Amino acid sequence: MSTVSPSTGGARSRPKSLSRFRRRALAALVGLSVPFAGMVGLAAPTQAAEAAADPSASYTRTQDWGSGFEGKWTVKNTGTAPLNGWTLEWDFPAGTKVTSAWDADVTNNGDHWTAKNKSWAGSLAPGASVSFGFNGTGPGTPSGCKLNGASCDGGSVPGDTPPTAPGTPTASDLTKNSVKLSWKAATDDKGVKNYDVLRDGAKVATVTATTFTDQNLAPGTDYSYSVQARDTADQTGPVSAPVKVTTPGDGTGPGPGPREKINLGYFTEWGVYGRNYHVKNLVTSGSAEKITHINYSFGNVQGGKCTIGDSFAAYDKAYTAAESVDGVADTWDQPLRGNFNQLRKLKAKYPHIKVLWSFGGWTWSGGFTDAVKNPAAFAKSCHDLVEDPRWADVFDGIDLDWEYPNACGLSCDSSGPAALKNMVQAMRAQFGTDLVTAAITADASSGGKLDAADYAGAAQYFDWYNVMTYDFFGAWDKTGPTAPHSALNSYSGIPKADFHSAAAIAKLKAKGVPAAKLLLGIGFYGRGWTGVTQDAPGGTATGPATGTYEAGIEDYKVLKNSCPATGTVGGTAYAKCGSNWWSYDTPATIKAKMTWAKDQGLGGAFFWEFSGDTANGELVSAMDSGLR
């Protein structure tokens, strides 16, 4: 007889029954474990296929400058799983090749080219993309593209083909500053996503419509436009045939007009910072139309080589559309930005302008002493840098600002009188017919800096000399006497004989330097003292006057308002304002100096530097009109 009540017994029976169920269930699962694992194995390929990394690659010829071009490949992960590493292959027709590349390791076997990701560019999340670029020569386009051994179309779209070429653009509504372009739509098996508009081989816009209006063009200038379609897989098709467009002139044109004389200005690399002066300012001021050459300053000289001064300002700083010469913003992945790209755009807009890269300057001239010990190696380093494929089209030559050969500036050099000639002879051998120029001293005193080096012997290899006919006097002589820093000629009471422009030019001519190879220098700034009681030159002082960026020096654009000129001496203006005394050139004195330069048969004039001028470029205008 049971001692457990039915209710209690019933309660105890449930756990036993549940335990038996669990054991049966576990046994069933154990029995199913092998086939379940098999089911997982069968399911894995399907799941992996659904989550596969599915890359595609597309090619664009981003620029074409006749003797070469710039190409860009974009690799995109169009799948749903991360892509870990990529290798891209393609063929170029004979005669087309890569000359340099960036952001990928590019090699070739004959006409077959292979690009492999850099260590930092191999992992792509779904939807992410990465680009690399290269410079090349030849007219061909890639064919036989493979990405990780498969079609560059992307495995998720079997048989996908790139879009066709759009129709040749037609131009309408042409003005001196703009043109409207229209074209027949491209076709694609999956649909056209958008179009790249190319001006002179460089992309200026991406649009979804089949029309585009290009603005900010230069009057009287030739342009070439073509269009390239992109499909929904980000493949680009062939470029359309080009249409040629010439904007009407406006009477002045984009260039300086007929002239024989050089009008050259220095553009400072560091001016994009505190001075907030950019290449576009040459356009907005009207100065670009009135100059012939730009010296981009400065590259450094160190370790026996020409080197970059400030790489960020030179080729990495990004410009917005509002800041850019052509109104097109920089992108994060374009291979060239900064001042160099803006200069490239400036030259496209004003094709008469030539740009030289200037090396040295007051601060960085100390490196010349070591460099000229091996002139050939130094010249090769300079040529390799100036002609780097990324910006070779920007520069038309080199300017050497050595302060001073076989003499003292910020540092002293004792390389001997022949060092300058030996250096430029090697430079000429490297640069061939490209421009090779130099900024040189204007110290015409007996036994002075012009007597320390063989300027006459070197002149045969230089295209011209920029004679620095300024900074004759300044507040480094703290107590004065006050004197014009850029006197054209002598005057009664000049502190040092032969410290004026006429003496320097006369001495160089006497040494045998042709007048046509001499440019007269103009400073777009003034030098001044404080603690001055005398209005006329020759007064005593207590030190340098306060300047915006440096004591004793101030931009013309400031001085014309803060201390207007009240007189002239030695062909240069001066003024006393309170206890400050300043000397500087004005439009009137500049025009007189330009007349003198023409009378002397000089090759033209140059100035230091653009940012000292007014917003409307009145000093550049004075030089331009004076040289005509």
DRENTI-523976 format. One record per residue (C-alpha): residue in one letter; z, x, y. Coordinates in nm, 2 decimals, padded with zeros to 4 digits. Each point is the difference from the previous one (the first is absolute). Layout:
N
  rest      up    east   north
     a       Z       X       Y
...
//
This chain:
628
  rest      up    east   north
     m   00.00   00.00   00.00
     s  -00.10   00.13   00.33
     t   00.27   00.10   00.24
     v  -00.25  -00.02   00.30
     s  -00.06  -00.33   00.17
     p  -00.36  -00.12   00.00
     s  -00.03   00.05   00.37
     t   00.13   00.36  -00.03
     g  -00.21   00.07  -00.30
     g  -00.30  -00.14   00.18
     a   00.07   00.22   00.29
     r   00.02   00.31  -00.22
     s  -00.32  -00.08  -00.19
     r  -00.22   00.02   00.32
     p   00.05   00.38   00.05
     k  -00.08   00.07  -00.36
     s  -00.32  -00.21   00.03
     l  -00.09   00.18   00.33
     s   00.06   00.34  -00.16
     r  -00.23  -00.08  -00.28
     f  -00.27  -00.11   00.25
     r   00.03   00.32   00.20
     r  -00.03   00.21  -00.31
     r  -00.31  -00.19  -00.10
     a  -00.15   00.03   00.35
     l   00.07   00.38   00.01
     a  -00.15   00.04  -00.34
     a  -00.31  -00.19   00.11
     l  -00.03   00.22   00.31
     v   00.04   00.31  -00.21
     g  -00.27  -00.13  -00.23
     l  -00.22  -00.06   00.30
     s   00.08   00.34   00.17
     v  -00.30   00.18  -00.15
     p  -00.26  -00.26   00.07
     f   00.15  -00.06   00.35
     a  -00.04   00.37   00.07
     g  -00.35  -00.04  -00.12
     m  -00.05  -00.28   00.24
     v   00.13   00.21   00.29
     g  -00.25   00.27  -00.11
     l  -00.28  -00.25   00.00
     a   00.10  -00.14   00.34
     a   00.03   00.34   00.18
     p  -00.37   00.07   00.05
     t  -00.05  -00.34   00.16
     q   00.30   00.05   00.23
     a  -00.11   00.36   00.08
     a  -00.35  -00.12   00.08
     e   00.14  -00.26   00.23
     a   00.21   00.27   00.18
     a  -00.25   00.28  -00.01
     a  -00.06   00.23   00.29
     d  -00.35  -00.09   00.09
     p  -00.14   00.24   00.27
     s  -00.32  -00.01   00.20
     a  -00.16   00.26   00.23
     s  -00.22  -00.05   00.30
     y  -00.19   00.24   00.22
     t  -00.09   00.01   00.37
     r  -00.19   00.25   00.21
     t   00.22  -00.02   00.30
     q  -00.19   00.24   00.23
     d  -00.33   00.17   00.02
     w  -00.08   00.27   00.25
     g  -00.35   00.10  -00.12
     s   00.09   00.34  -00.15
     g   00.28  -00.15  -00.21
     f   00.21  -00.30  -00.07
     e   00.35  -00.12  -00.08
     g   00.06  -00.22  -00.30
     k   00.30  -00.19  -00.12
     w   00.10  -00.13  -00.35
     t   00.26  -00.27  -00.03
     v   00.18  -00.05  -00.34
     k   00.17  -00.34  -00.04
     n   00.22  -00.14  -00.27
     t  -00.14  -00.35  -00.05
     g   00.22  -00.06  -00.31
     t   00.35  -00.12  -00.05
     a   00.17   00.31  -00.13
     p   00.05   00.34   00.17
     l  -00.27   00.26  -00.01
     n   00.13   00.34  -00.09
     g  -00.27   00.26   00.09
     w  -00.37  -00.03   00.05
     t  -00.32   00.21  -00.04
     l  -00.31  -00.10   00.18
     e  -00.35   00.13  -00.10
     w  -00.34  -00.05   00.16
     d  -00.34   00.16   00.03
     f  -00.18   00.11   00.31
     p  -00.38   00.06   00.01
     a  -00.12   00.36   00.03
     g   00.05   00.12   00.35
     t   00.31  -00.20   00.08
     k   00.34   00.16  -00.05
     v   00.36   00.00   00.11
     t   00.09   00.29   00.23
     s   00.37  -00.07   00.05
     a   00.25  -00.27  -00.10
     w   00.35  -00.13   00.08
     d   00.26  -00.21  -00.17
     a  -00.15   00.06  -00.35
     d  -00.11   00.30  -00.21
     v  -00.38  -00.01  -00.02
     t  -00.20   00.22  -00.23
     n  -00.36  -00.01  -00.13
     n  -00.22   00.11  -00.29
     g  -00.34   00.01   00.15
     d  -00.07  -00.34   00.16
     h   00.29  -00.17  -00.19
     w   00.31  -00.03   00.21
     t   00.36  -00.07  -00.11
     a   00.30  -00.09   00.22
     k   00.36  -00.01  -00.13
     n   00.29  -00.14   00.18
     k   00.25   00.22   00.19
     s   00.35  -00.01  -00.15
     w   00.11  -00.24   00.28
     a  -00.29  -00.23  -00.03
     g  -00.03  -00.08  -00.37
     s   00.24  -00.29  -00.04
     l  -00.13  -00.33   00.13
     a   00.18  -00.33  -00.02
     p  -00.20  -00.31  -00.06
     g  -00.22  -00.08   00.30
     a   00.06   00.35   00.15
     s  -00.27   00.24   00.10
     v  -00.05   00.36   00.10
     s  -00.29   00.18   00.16
     f  -00.13   00.35   00.02
     g  -00.27   00.14   00.21
     f  -00.25   00.29   00.00
     n  -00.27   00.16   00.21
     g  -00.34   00.05  -00.15
     t  -00.36   00.08   00.06
     g  -00.31  -00.17  -00.12
     p  -00.14  -00.36   00.02
     g   00.10  -00.12  -00.34
     t   00.25  -00.27  -00.11
     p   00.23   00.00  -00.31
     s  -00.11  -00.15  -00.33
     g   00.14  -00.02  -00.35
     c   00.35  -00.06   00.13
     k   00.28   00.00  -00.26
     l   00.38  -00.04   00.05
     n   00.22   00.11  -00.28
     g  -00.30  -00.01  -00.22
     a  -00.09  -00.36   00.07
     s  -00.22  -00.17   00.25
     c   00.10   00.03   00.37
     d  -00.05  -00.37   00.03
     g   00.35  -00.06  -00.16
     g   00.04  -00.11  -00.36
     s   00.13  -00.34   00.10
     v  -00.35  -00.10   00.14
     p  -00.24   00.10  -00.28
     g  -00.35   00.05   00.12
     d   00.09  -00.03   00.36
     t  -00.26   00.16   00.23
     p   00.03   00.12   00.36
     p  -00.15  -00.22   00.27
     t  -00.35   00.04   00.12
     a  -00.09   00.16   00.33
     p   00.02  -00.23   00.30
     g  -00.31  -00.06   00.21
     t  -00.09   00.24   00.27
     p   00.21  -00.09   00.31
     t  -00.17  -00.14   00.30
     a   00.12   00.07   00.35
     s   00.03  -00.25   00.28
     d   00.19  -00.07   00.32
     l  -00.03   00.37   00.09
     t   00.18   00.12   00.31
     k   00.08   00.35   00.12
     n   00.34  -00.02  -00.17
     s  -00.04  -00.24  -00.30
     v  -00.24  -00.13  -00.27
     k   00.01  -00.30  -00.24
     l  -00.10   00.07  -00.36
     s  -00.11  -00.25  -00.26
     w  -00.11   00.04  -00.36
     k  -00.10  -00.19  -00.31
     a   00.28  -00.04  -00.25
     a   00.03   00.22  -00.31
     t   00.03  -00.16  -00.34
     d   00.25   00.07  -00.28
     d   00.07  -00.15  -00.34
     k   00.36  -00.06   00.09
     g  -00.02  -00.05   00.37
     v  -00.02   00.21   00.32
     k   00.34   00.07   00.16
     n  -00.10   00.17   00.33
     y  -00.23   00.25   00.17
     d   00.05   00.34   00.15
     v  -00.19   00.06   00.32
     l  -00.11   00.36   00.04
     r  -00.09   00.16   00.33
     d  -00.17   00.34  -00.03
     g   00.13   00.01  -00.36
     a   00.37  -00.07   00.09
     k   00.17  -00.33  -00.06
     v   00.09  -00.18   00.32
     a   00.10  -00.34  -00.14
     t   00.05  -00.21  -00.32
     v  -00.10  -00.37   00.04
     t  -00.03  -00.30  -00.22
     a  -00.29  -00.16   00.20
     t  -00.36   00.13   00.02
     t   00.03   00.08   00.37
     f   00.19   00.25   00.21
     t   00.00   00.09   00.37
     d   00.07   00.37   00.07
     q   00.15   00.07   00.34
     n   00.11   00.30   00.20
     l  -00.34   00.17  -00.04
     a  -00.14   00.26   00.24
     p  -00.29  -00.09   00.23
     g  -00.33   00.17  -00.07
     t   00.10   00.11  -00.35
     d  -00.17  -00.02  -00.34
     y   00.19  -00.15  -00.30
     s  -00.09  -00.08  -00.36
     y   00.16  -00.29  -00.19
     s   00.01  -00.09  -00.36
     v   00.21  -00.24  -00.22
     q   00.16   00.03  -00.34
     a   00.14  -00.29  -00.21
     r   00.32  -00.01  -00.21
     d   00.07  -00.24  -00.28
     t   00.32  -00.16  -00.12
     a   00.06   00.30  -00.24
     d  -00.01   00.23   00.31
     q  -00.33   00.15  -00.11
     t  -00.24   00.10   00.27
     g  -00.37  -00.03  -00.04
     p  -00.28   00.20   00.16
     v  -00.03   00.04   00.37
     s  -00.26  -00.21   00.18
     a  -00.29   00.16   00.18
     p   00.10   00.10   00.36
     v  -00.10  -00.15   00.33
     k  -00.03   00.22   00.30
     v   00.14  -00.11   00.33
     t  -00.01   00.15   00.35
     t   00.23  -00.14   00.26
     p  -00.15  -00.04   00.35
     g   00.09   00.26   00.26
     d   00.20  -00.09   00.31
     g  -00.15   00.25   00.24
     t   00.27   00.27  -00.08
     g  -00.03   00.01  -00.37
     p   00.25   00.14  -00.25
     g  -00.06   00.36   00.10
     p   00.01   00.21   00.31
     g  -00.37  -00.04   00.08
     p  -00.24   00.29   00.07
     r   00.20   00.31   00.08
     e   00.00   00.37  -00.06
     k   00.37   00.07   00.05
     i   00.29  -00.02  -00.24
     n   00.29  -00.22   00.08
     l   00.27   00.07  -00.26
     g   00.35  -00.13  -00.03
     y   00.30   00.10  -00.21
     f   00.16  -00.28  -00.22
     t   00.35   00.09  -00.11
     e   00.11  -00.08  -00.35
     w   00.36  -00.06   00.11
     g  -00.10  -00.24   00.28
     v   00.01  -00.29  -00.24
     y   00.38   00.01   00.01
     g   00.19   00.02   00.33
     r  -00.31  -00.03   00.21
     n  -00.13  -00.29  -00.20
     y  -00.36   00.13   00.06
     h  -00.25  -00.08  -00.27
     v  -00.37   00.05  -00.06
     k  -00.06  -00.36   00.11
     n   00.12   00.09   00.34
     l  -00.32   00.20   00.05
     v  -00.18  -00.32  -00.04
     t   00.21  -00.23   00.21
     s   00.01   00.25   00.28
     g  -00.37   00.04   00.01
     s   00.03   00.37  -00.07
     a  -00.19   00.00  -00.33
     e  -00.32  -00.08   00.18
     k   00.04   00.29   00.24
     i   00.09   00.29  -00.22
     t  -00.21   00.21  -00.23
     h   00.26   00.18  -00.22
     i   00.36  -00.03  -00.12
     n   00.22   00.28  -00.10
     y   00.26  -00.14  -00.25
     s   00.31   00.21   00.05
     f   00.17   00.16  -00.18
     g  -00.03   00.13  -00.35
     n   00.24   00.27  -00.09
     v  -00.06   00.37  -00.09
     q   00.24   00.13  -00.25
     g   00.00   00.22  -00.31
     g  -00.34   00.13   00.10
     k  -00.16  -00.34  -00.02
     c  -00.09  -00.31   00.20
     t   00.24  -00.28  -00.10
     i   00.07  -00.36   00.09
     g   00.22  -00.06   00.30
     d   00.15  -00.34  -00.05
     s  -00.15  -00.17  -00.31
     f   00.15  -00.34   00.07
     a  -00.16  -00.02   00.35
     a  -00.32   00.16  -00.12
     y  -00.10  -00.21  -00.30
     d   00.28  -00.23  -00.12
     k   00.13  -00.21   00.29
     a  -00.12  -00.36  -00.05
     y  -00.16  -00.18   00.29
     t   00.00  -00.37   00.06
     a  -00.31  -00.19   00.10
     a   00.12  -00.01   00.36
     e   00.06   00.38   00.00
     s  -00.33   00.09  -00.18
     v  -00.31   00.12   00.18
     d  -00.22  -00.26  -00.19
     g   00.26  -00.28  -00.02
     v   00.03   00.04  -00.38
     a   00.35   00.07  -00.14
     d   00.08   00.28  -00.24
     t   00.09  -00.09  -00.36
     w   00.27   00.16  -00.21
     d  -00.25   00.14  -00.25
     q  -00.28   00.14   00.22
     p  -00.04   00.37  -00.05
     l   00.00   00.10   00.37
     r   00.20  -00.15   00.28
     g   00.17   00.14   00.31
     n  -00.18   00.18   00.29
     f  -00.27   00.13  -00.22
     n  -00.12  -00.34  -00.11
     q   00.03  -00.13   00.36
     l  -00.22   00.30   00.11
     r  -00.25  -00.09  -00.27
     k  -00.01  -00.35   00.14
     l  -00.04   00.13   00.35
     k  -00.29   00.21  -00.10
     a  -00.17  -00.30  -00.16
     k   00.05  -00.19   00.32
     y  -00.10   00.29   00.22
     p  -00.23   00.22  -00.20
     h  -00.06   00.24   00.29
     i   00.36   00.13  -00.03
     k   00.06   00.33  -00.20
     v   00.35   00.08  -00.12
     l   00.14   00.34  -00.06
     w   00.33   00.08  -00.17
     s   00.20   00.24   00.22
     f   00.25   00.24  -00.16
     g   00.28   00.20   00.15
     g   00.11  -00.09   00.35
     w   00.29   00.14   00.19
     t   00.26  -00.08  -00.27
     w  -00.20   00.09  -00.31
     s  -00.20   00.31   00.11
     g   00.25   00.24  -00.17
     g  -00.18  -00.05  -00.33
     f  -00.32   00.16   00.12
     t   00.14   00.35  -00.02
     d   00.03  -00.02  -00.38
     a  -00.31  -00.21  -00.04
     v  -00.24   00.25   00.16
     k   00.11   00.27  -00.24
     n  -00.24  -00.16  -00.24
     p  -00.26  -00.18   00.22
     a  -00.22  -00.11  -00.30
     a   00.29  -00.17  -00.19
     f   00.13  -00.16   00.32
     a  -00.34  -00.14   00.09
     k  -00.05  -00.13  -00.35
     s   00.34  -00.18   00.01
     c  -00.10  -00.16   00.33
     h  -00.34  -00.11  -00.12
     d   00.15  -00.14  -00.32
     l   00.25  -00.21   00.21
     v  -00.24  -00.12   00.27
     e  -00.26  -00.08  -00.27
     d   00.24  -00.17  -00.24
     p  -00.21  -00.29  -00.15
     r   00.25  -00.26   00.12
     w  -00.08   00.07   00.36
     a  -00.30   00.24   00.01
     d  -00.21  -00.26   00.19
     v   00.27  -00.02   00.27
     f  -00.03   00.36   00.13
     d  -00.30   00.18   00.14
     g   00.16   00.34   00.02
     i   00.31   00.20   00.08
     d   00.18   00.11   00.32
     l   00.23   00.30  -00.01
     d   00.28   00.00   00.26
     w   00.15   00.34  -00.04
     e   00.25   00.07   00.28
     y  -00.06   00.30   00.02
     p  -00.21   00.26  -00.19
     n   00.16   00.34   00.04
     a   00.23  -00.13   00.27
     c   00.31  -00.21   00.05
     g   00.05  -00.38   00.02
     l   00.29  -00.17  -00.17
     s  -00.02   00.29  -00.25
     c  -00.17   00.34   00.04
     d  -00.30   00.13  -00.19
     s  -00.11   00.35  -00.05
     s  -00.30  -00.04  -00.23
     g  -00.23   00.20   00.23
     p  -00.29  -00.08   00.23
     a  -00.25  -00.06  -00.29
     a   00.22  -00.26  -00.19
     l  -00.15  -00.29   00.19
     k  -00.36   00.10  -00.07
     n   00.07   00.08  -00.37
     m   00.17  -00.34  -00.04
     v  -00.28  -00.21   00.16
     q  -00.27   00.20  -00.19
     a   00.16  -00.11  -00.32
     m   00.03  -00.36   00.13
     r  -00.36  -00.01   00.09
     a  -00.09   00.12  -00.35
     q   00.20  -00.29  -00.15
     f  -00.09  -00.28   00.24
     g  -00.37   00.09   00.04
     t  -00.16  -00.23   00.27
     d   00.32  -00.21   00.05
     l   00.18   00.05   00.33
     v   00.23   00.29   00.04
     t   00.19   00.02   00.33
     a   00.31   00.15   00.15
     a   00.25  -00.07   00.27
     i   00.06   00.33   00.19
     t   00.21   00.14   00.28
     a  -00.09  -00.01   00.36
     d   00.21   00.30   00.10
     a  -00.26   00.21   00.20
     s   00.26   00.25   00.13
     s  -00.08   00.37  -00.05
     g   00.12   00.09  -00.34
     g   00.09  -00.36  -00.07
     k  -00.07  -00.21  -00.31
     l  -00.38  -00.02   00.06
     d   00.00   00.38  -00.03
     a   00.20   00.00  -00.33
     a  -00.27  -00.13  -00.23
     d  -00.37   00.02  -00.05
     y  -00.10  -00.34   00.15
     a  -00.35   00.12   00.07
     g  -00.06   00.12  -00.35
     a   00.14  -00.31  -00.16
     a  -00.20  -00.23   00.23
     q  -00.32   00.05  -00.21
     y   00.18  -00.19  -00.29
     f   00.16  -00.27   00.20
     d  -00.18  -00.31   00.13
     w   00.22   00.01   00.31
     y   00.33   00.09   00.15
     n   00.25  -00.25   00.14
     v   00.13   00.21   00.29
     m   00.36  -00.12   00.06
     t  -00.02   00.00   00.38
     y   00.33  -00.16   00.05
     d   00.37   00.10  -00.03
     f  -00.05   00.29   00.23
     f   00.33  -00.07   00.17
     g   00.30  -00.22  -00.10
     a   00.38  -00.04   00.00
     w   00.05   00.26  -00.26
     d   00.03   00.19   00.33
     k   00.31  -00.21   00.08
     t   00.04   00.11   00.36
     g  -00.38  -00.02   00.08
     p  -00.19   00.06   00.21
     t  -00.16  -00.34  -00.04
     a  -00.37   00.03  -00.07
     p  -00.28  -00.21  -00.15
     h  -00.01   00.04  -00.38
     s  -00.38  -00.05  -00.02
     a  -00.15   00.16   00.31
     l  -00.38   00.01   00.00
     n  -00.01   00.29   00.24
     s   00.23   00.24   00.19
     y   00.18  -00.09   00.32
     s   00.22   00.18   00.25
     g   00.34   00.05  -00.15
     i  -00.09  -00.04  -00.37
     p   00.28   00.16  -00.20
     k  -00.22   00.20  -00.23
     a  -00.35   00.12   00.07
     d  -00.27  -00.12  -00.24
     f   00.22  -00.28  -00.13
     h  -00.26  -00.26   00.07
     s  -00.30  -00.16  -00.18
     a  -00.28   00.18   00.20
     a   00.15   00.34  -00.09
     a   00.01  -00.08  -00.37
     i  -00.35  -00.13  -00.02
     a  -00.13   00.30   00.20
     k   00.17   00.25  -00.22
     l  -00.14  -00.16  -00.32
     k  -00.35   00.00   00.14
     a   00.04   00.36   00.10
     k   00.10   00.09  -00.35
     g  -00.33  -00.16  -00.12
     v   00.11  -00.34  -00.12
     p  -00.28  -00.25   00.08
     a   00.09  -00.26   00.27
     a  -00.13  -00.27  -00.23
     k   00.27   00.09  -00.26
     l   00.28  -00.05   00.25
     l   00.18  -00.33   00.06
     l   00.23  -00.05   00.30
     g   00.35  -00.13  -00.09
     i   00.17  -00.29   00.17
     g   00.36  -00.11  -00.05
     f   00.08  -00.37   00.00
     y   00.35   00.07   00.12
     g   00.19   00.17   00.27
     r   00.26   00.28   00.02
     g   00.29  -00.02   00.24
     w   00.32   00.15   00.13
     t   00.32  -00.16   00.14
     g   00.23   00.12   00.28
     v  -00.30   00.06   00.22
     t   00.03  -00.04   00.38
     q  -00.35   00.11   00.11
     d  -00.30  -00.23  -00.01
     a  -00.27   00.26  -00.02
     p  -00.05   00.23  -00.30
     g   00.21   00.32  -00.01
     g   00.35  -00.16   00.02
     t   00.30   00.09  -00.19
     a   00.16  -00.22  -00.27
     t   00.30  -00.03  -00.22
     g  -00.17  -00.09  -00.33
     p  -00.24  -00.23  -00.17
     a  -00.05  -00.36   00.11
     t   00.10  -00.28  -00.24
     g  -00.29  -00.11  -00.22
     t  -00.04  -00.29  -00.25
     y  -00.04   00.22  -00.31
     e   00.08   00.35   00.13
     a   00.16   00.15   00.31
     g  -00.25   00.14   00.25
     i  -00.30  -00.21  -00.13
     e  -00.12  -00.35   00.05
     d  -00.30  -00.21  -00.08
     y  -00.26  -00.08   00.27
     k   00.04  -00.37  -00.07
     v   00.36   00.03   00.11
     l  -00.04   00.23   00.29
     k  -00.28  -00.19   00.17
     n   00.26  -00.28   00.07
     s   00.33   00.19   00.01
     c  -00.11   00.29   00.21
     p  -00.35  -00.06   00.16
     a  -00.19   00.30   00.11
     t   00.03   00.10   00.36
     g  -00.21   00.31   00.02
     t  -00.22   00.25  -00.18
     v   00.02   00.37  -00.05
     g  -00.23   00.23  -00.20
     g  -00.20  -00.31  -00.10
     t   00.30  -00.18  -00.15
     a   00.22  -00.28   00.14
     y   00.37   00.02   00.07
     a   00.28  -00.21   00.13
     k   00.37   00.02   00.09
     c   00.21  -00.30  -00.08
     g   00.37   00.04   00.10
     s   00.10   00.34  -00.13
     n  -00.28   00.01  -00.27
     w  -00.33   00.18   00.05
     w  -00.29  -00.07  -00.23
     s  -00.36   00.12  -00.04
     y  -00.26  -00.18  -00.20
     d  -00.37  -00.10  -00.01
     t  -00.12  -00.34   00.13
     p  -00.34  -00.17  -00.04
     a  -00.11   00.16   00.33
     t   00.10   00.36  -00.09
     i  -00.15  -00.05  -00.35
     k  -00.33  -00.11   00.14
     a  -00.01   00.31   00.22
     k   00.08   00.22  -00.29
     m  -00.28  -00.15  -00.21
     t  -00.24   00.07   00.28
     w   00.12   00.36   00.00
     a  -00.04   00.02  -00.38
     k  -00.36  -00.12   00.02
     d  -00.08   00.24   00.29
     q   00.14   00.28  -00.22
     g  -00.23  -00.10  -00.29
     l   00.29  -00.07  -00.23
     g  -00.04  -00.19  -00.32
     g   00.23  -00.28   00.12
     a   00.37  -00.06   00.02
     f   00.30  -00.11  -00.22
     f   00.34  -00.14   00.06
     w   00.35  -00.01  -00.14
     e   00.06  -00.27  -00.10
     f  -00.10  -00.37  -00.03
     s   00.34  -00.16   00.02
     g   00.07   00.14   00.35
     d  -00.27  -00.22   00.15
     t   00.03  -00.35   00.13
     a  -00.06  -00.30  -00.22
     n  -00.35  -00.04   00.14
     g  -00.08   00.37  -00.04
     e  -00.06   00.09   00.37
     l   00.02   00.37  -00.06
     v  -00.25  -00.01  -00.28
     s  -00.22  -00.21   00.22
     a   00.02   00.26   00.27
     m  -00.10   00.28  -00.24
     d  -00.28  -00.21  -00.13
     s  -00.15  -00.08   00.34
     g   00.06   00.35   00.13
     l  -00.19   00.16  -00.29
     r  -00.31  -00.22   00.03
//
